[in-house]
Amino acid sequence: MQNRLGFVGIIVEDRFKSADAVNHVLSAYGENIRARVGIPYKEKHCSIITLVVDMTTDELGGLTGKLGAIDGIEVKSALAKKT
């Protein structure tokens, strides 16, 4: 399988509760993460993390699956059609 360019959007409901677990997962996939932007959204009492990734569909599934298993985390992703 070849790597494809894509993005991951993560909504963190309570960053104080989930930050360590999220950072642990992201560190494990760090070689495939090309950019990371985190924005606290105080008015909505949450945080948003956007990732630009370069990975296979299997790797993306592993990343999003592990993130989605963390309590208080919502995650969506997409990969480009071409490699």
N, C-alpha and C positions, 0 to 999 in steps of 0.2 A: 504494500500500500504506500501511496505517496502522500506527502504532506500537502495540505491545502490551507489557504489563508482564510481566516474567519474572525468572528467576535463572540464574546461571552458577556452577557449582561447579568449582574448579580445585585439583588436587592437584599440588604441586611436589615432586618427589623430591629435588632438590638446589638449594636456593635460591641458593647462591653461584654455581652454574653457569648457572642459568636466569633469575635475577632481572632482569637488564638486558633480555633479549629479551621477557619477560612484560610488564614495565613499558612498554616501547616500544609493544607492541600495545595495551595498555590505554589508554595516552595517546592513541592514534589514535582510539579510540572513547569518549573521555572525556565528550563531550557527551551521550551516551546512558546513561552509568553514573550511577545515582542513589545508590548506596551501595556501599562496598567494605570488607570486613572480612578482615584477614589474621591467621592464627593459626599460630604455630610449634608443631609437635608433636614435641618433642625425643625423646620415648620411641620414636617411630616413625621418627625421622630424616627428617621431611618437613615441609612447610607446607601449609596449606589457605587458599585465598582464596575468599570468597563475594561475588558481585556481585548487586546488584539493578539490572536494566536496563529501559529503556523504548525499544524499537527494533522495526524491521520484522523479518520472518523472514529476509530477505536479509542484513540487517546482522548479525543473530545468527549466521547461517551463516558470514559472513565473519570475525567475531570468533572463533568457536569453531574454525573451520578454521585460522586463523593460530596460535591458541594450541596446538591439537593437533599442529601441525607442529613445535613446539619439542621438542627431545629432553628426555625426563624429565618431560613434562607430560601429565596426564590431565584431560580436561574433559568435563563433562556440563551440559546446559541444558534449560530448558523455558520456554515462553511461555504466558500465559493464553489461553483460547479467545476471549475478547472483547477488543475494542480499547479 
